[in-house]
Amino acid sequence: QLQLQESGPGLVKPSETLSLTCTVSGGSISISSYYWGWVRQPPGKGLEWIGSIHYGGSTSYNPSLKSRVTISVDTSRNQFSLKLSSVTAADTAVYYCARQLKYYDILTGSYIPYYFDSWGQGTVVTVSS
Amino acid sequence: QSALTQPASVSGSPGQSITIFCTGTSSDVGSSNLVSWYQQLPGKVPKLMIYEGNKRPSGVSNRFSGSKSGNTASLTISGLQAEDEADYYCYSYGGSSTSWVFGGGTKLTVL
């Protein structure tokens, strides 16, 4: 059974970089049919897609966060990671990693991440000095 | 990138049916059938309920159904049960410029 587990510091100082890792177990991250994504949820608020990566390295980011986000993959460790720079209190949230189905977009002729079918339990990250 | 518009709350009595609407634009909801719906029980992880507009993953009750008309997608829950009380989010592709966007979420209360 596929399991995803987020890990990383629970407290980050303003202006610093938030770094999280998602470890995938019970399945390989190197399966072509999937993307691997990050979603966050500020306290008492809704879900926000951050970005996604395919094991081959193709990435897709939320335009509103793109300038601050880097998502990478380490197939040897079956992990993918999130880095969010220059954080502020507005970045305080529960951060989830999740698996996404890959979908072929006819209009652009490219593959894109689609729905989330498996999620990690989430990790709370607080931005505070 | 604006979130898709959902009502903040809906309610219904056990056994009734309710519909949650997710309104977007011709660039996102209206442009494809790539709408999915997620259920988030209190304090829990989101769970996929509907994908490609009207398909249910294995294990999801057939009381849940999805549809779309123009720029609005909808999730209908029939035969409401107390265990359906949760937050529900729609999620849609916004095209290559906006990528993916969630709705603001709808809190379902079973009276």
Contacts between the chains, C-beta under 8 A, distances in Angstrom:
chain1	res1	chain2	res2	distance
A	39	B	46	7.7
A	46	B	3	6.9
A	46	B	87	7.9
A	46	B	89	6.4
A	46	B	102	6.1
A	46	B	103	7.4
A	46	B	104	5.1
A	46	B	105	4.1
A	47	B	38	7.4
A	47	B	40	7.9
A	47	B	46	6.6
A	47	B	89	5.4
A	47	B	91	7.8
A	47	B	102	4.6
A	47	B	105	7.1
A	48	B	102	6.4
A	49	B	91	7.5
A	49	B	99	7.4
A	49	B	100	4.6
A	49	B	101	7.0
A	49	B	102	6.3
A	60	B	99	5.7
A	60	B	100	7.7
A	61	B	99	7.3
A	62	B	1	6.8
A	62	B	99	6.4
A	62	B	100	7.4
A	63	B	1	5.5
A	63	B	97	7.2
A	63	B	98	6.2
A	63	B	99	6.6
A	64	B	1	5.2
A	96	B	45	6.9
A	96	B	46	7.5
A	101	B	51	7.8
A	103	B	34	6.9
A	105	B	93	7.8
A	105	B	96	7.6
A	107	B	95	7.7
A	107	B	96	7.8
A	108	B	96	5.2
A	112	B	93	7.1
A	112	B	99	7.9
A	113	B	100	7.2
A	114	B	34	6.4
A	114	B	36	7.6
A	114	B	51	7.5
A	114	B	93	7.6
A	115	B	36	4.0
A	115	B	48	6.0
A	115	B	51	4.4
A	115	B	52	7.9
A	115	B	91	6.9
A	116	B	36	7.6
A	116	B	38	7.4
A	116	B	46	7.2
A	116	B	48	6.3
A	116	B	91	7.8
A	117	B	48	5.4
A	117	B	51	8.0
A	117	B	57	6.8
A	119	B	45	4.6
A	119	B	46	6.1
A	119	B	47	7.8
A	120	B	45	7.5
A	121	B	45	6.1
A	122	B	45	6.3
